[in-house]
């Protein structure tokens, strides 16, 4: 039996970028599926999106920002009223606490403005690197990699990294791509993870990047069977 061919670093980079290009063609409208009008709104809805769907967050967004349009207003919110608004999203007490502390920190430390630096964003209550990179990439146009559960799963299935720690995944995958591509790369993987490359039963037979994926066959490869597994999320 011949020895398995080991992929070179150059080969890995080329394959990774090919996958991203094809996913870009597959999802030309890929973007964050959270609605927002400004950096503060995006920061808040991203925090609220934990353990729930973007669709649910988008449903409460108009009421939330009609009542609290800026950090100053939200920092002064009545806790019970705020809990009532975010209640449908689950974990409403913890999320209310995060919004109150987050808004107060923006007022106290940043003059009521959302900072455009990673090091400042991650110091805000309830904000980690994932949320910070969402805000940087989508509200400020500053490239960032958003390692959510979908991104991490697909990065490992594609053989881009074996890391499981989100920060290590972020750095390992970031090294394969031009920095300018990081934000759209994040959208491409997240959209594909939500629609096709599911955690339990990926729709391998309906996958546009199957020929470059070392994990092909983890899910049904029959096109008709796989097509029934394809989902839509948000506006897709």
N, C-alpha and C positions, 0 to 999 in steps of 0.2 A: 504494500500500500504506500503511495507517495505521501510524504509529509505534508500537512496542511500549509497552505500559503499564508505567511504572516503579512498583514497589511502594513505598508510603510506609512510613516507620518505624512508624507506627501499624498499617498493614496487616500488616507483617511480624510485629509483636508479637502481633496477634490471630490470624494464621495459625499461628504457632509454638505459641501456647497451645492452639489448637484441636487441632493435631496431638497435643500432649501429652495433652490430655483424652481423645481417642479411643484413644490407645495405652494410657492408664490403664484404659479400659473393656475393651480387648482383652486386657490382661495384669493383671487385678486382684490377682494374687498376686505380682507382680514384686518381687523382693528380691535381695540377693546370693545367689549359688548356691554360695558357700563356706560350709561348716559351721564354727561357732565357738561357744564358750561364754563367752568374755570378750574384752576388748580385746587382750590379749596374743596369744591364739590367732588372732584376726582379722588382726592385724598380721603374724604369722608366715605364715599360709596365703596371705595376699595377696602377700607377697614370693615365696613358693614357686610361685604361680600363673603367673609369667612363663614364656612359651614352653611352656605345657602346658595341660591342661584342668582345670576345676574338679573334674570327676569323679575324676581321678587324684589331685588334692590331697586331696580328701575321703577317698579310700581309705587314704592313709598317715597321715592326721590322728590316728586313735585310738592307733596305735603311737607316733607322735611325742610326743604329749602325755602318754601314760602314762609314758614314760621321762623327759620333761622338762616338767613341768607349769607351770613358771614361769621367768622370766628368769634367776634365780640358778642353777637346775639346768641350763638350756640353755647358759649361759655356761661352765659347768664340764664340758660334755659331751666325751667322747672323740671326736676328729674322725672317726676311722674308723667308729665306731659310728653317728654321726650321718649320715655319708655313705651308709652302708648303708641307713638308713631312707629318706632322700630320693632315693636312687639312681634309683628308677623314674620320677622326674619330669624327668630330664635335667638337664644342666649342674650335676650334683650337687656338684662341687668348689666352684664359685663360689657356689652356694646355701648350702652348708655354711659357707663363709667368711662370707657375709652374716649367717647366723643367729647364728654365734658372736660376731661383732662387734656386731651389733644387740643381742643379749641382754646383752653386757658393758656396752654404753653405757647400757642401761636401768638396770642395777644401779648403775653408777658415777655417772650423772648424774641419775637420776630415782627413786632409791630402790626400784628394781624395779617401778615402775609405768609404764604407758604414758601419756605426756602427752596432754592433750586440747586441744592448741593446734597449729595448722598449722606455725607457725614452729619449734616444738620437734620435731615429727615429722619434718620434712624435713631436720633436722640429723642424724638417726639414719642409720647406715650402711645403704645399700641401699634407702632410703626416699625416693621422690620425691613430687611433688604428687598423682599419681594414687593411690598407695597411701595417702597421708595422708588424702585426701578419702574414700576407702573406709572407713577407720577412724573418722574423725570422724562421717560420716553414719550408719554402721551400728552402731557400738559406743557412740557418745556422743550421738547424736541432734543433732549439729551439722551444719547444711546444708553440703553440698559437692558439686561437680560432678566426676565421674570421667570424664576424657577418655581412654578406651582406644581401640583401633583402630576398634571398632564405633561408638562415640559420635562420633568425629571424622568418619568416613565419612558417617554419617547427617546430621550437622549440615550438612555441605557439600551433600549431595544434596537436603536440604530447603531449601537456599538461605538458611540462617540465618547463614552466614559463609563466606568464601572462605579463611580462615586455615587453615594446615596445622600450625603450631606448636601443640602441645597447650595451653600456657599461654594463648596468644592465643585459641584456641578456647574455652577455659574462660571467659575474661573476656567474649568477644563473646556467647556463648550465655547466660551468666549475666545479662547486661544485659537479656535479653528476658523473663526470668521473675522472679517473686517468689522471694526467697531461700528461703523455707520450702518451695518446690517442688523445689529443686535435687537433693536426694538421690533422690527418686522419679523425677524426670526422667531421671536417669542410668540407673536401672534400666529404665525404659521403652525408652530408645534401645538399650541393650545387649541387652535381651531381643529386641527387634525385629530388631536387626542379626544376632543369632545364629540367629534362626528364619526370617526372611523377607527382609530387605534385605541379602542376601549381597554380598560384594565383587565376585565375578565374574559371577554371574547372579542378580540380585534377582528375587524372585517377585512382580513388579508386579501380576499379575492376581489375586493372593491377598492384596493389601495393603489393610488397613482405612483407611489414610490416603492412598491413591493420589490422591484428588481434590484434595488440597491440596499435592501433591508436584510440584515443577517438573521432577523427574528421571523422572517416570513414563514408561515405555517403554524404559528402559535394559535391562530384562529382559523376559521373555515376558509379554504382557498377556492371553493366553488363560487363562481361569480354570482349566481342567483341566490345562493344561501347567504353569501356575504352582503349582498345588496340589501337584504332585509334587516341587517344589523346596523346599517348606516342611520345615524340620527342627525337631527338639526338642533341647533341651540341658538337662542336669540333670534337675530335677523337672517341667519343663513338659510 
